[in-house]
Amino acid sequence: MIGVAGMVPASRLIGPLDRSLLPGPWSLTIFAQKRHHEGMLRLNWPVWSVDLLRLLTSFVLAFPIGWDREREDRSAGVRTFPLVSMGSCGLILMASRLIGNSGDIESRVLQGLITGIGFIGGGAILKQEKIIHGTATAASVWNMAVIGAATGFGYYDIAVILALINLLTLRLLGPLKKQIDQR
């Protein structure tokens, strides 16, 4: 269904962390029609701007790590990393709207997210004879989901720290890994 019958309070749409961002009832009402039913879709611009900021932040934090993996010719890179991060962020944003601030349900959403991303990361790991490749890429894909979830919840500090540590680990410890592999 495109629209919803009736108006939903803005506080229910964005959860407890962002209520302070709503100075007033700013919204745009769009009338939509589907299956001969006329409903209203209410777009709250302060909410939209917060969501857009979170999604773009997850993209910006994931892109340099994806770029690094792409330069190293890894199986996941500049497209996969931002998409995983933004998808995770989007899932958290959507779940927060649907369930509100229920810690138990939010933890189950995170568990499902991290488990699902584990399968994607598992696809990046390749075994050739006695050598295993792709574990750092797989761990980075998993970390992208955590970065996306952190931005979805509005924990930008955690997201930035995770992104920096991920990038520094790949860049600074990469030469050390190559030296160890040569032995």
Secondary structure, DSSP 8 states (H G I E B T S, - for coil): --SBSS---HHHHH-GGGGGG--S---EEEEEEETTEEEEEEE-HHHHHHHHHHHHHHHHHHHHHHHHHHHTT-SS-TTHHHHHHHHHHHHHHHHHHHH-S-HHHHHHHHHHHHHHHHHHHHTT-EEETTEEE-HHHHHHHHHHHHHHHHHHHT-HHHHHHHHHHHHHHHHHHHHHHHHHHH-
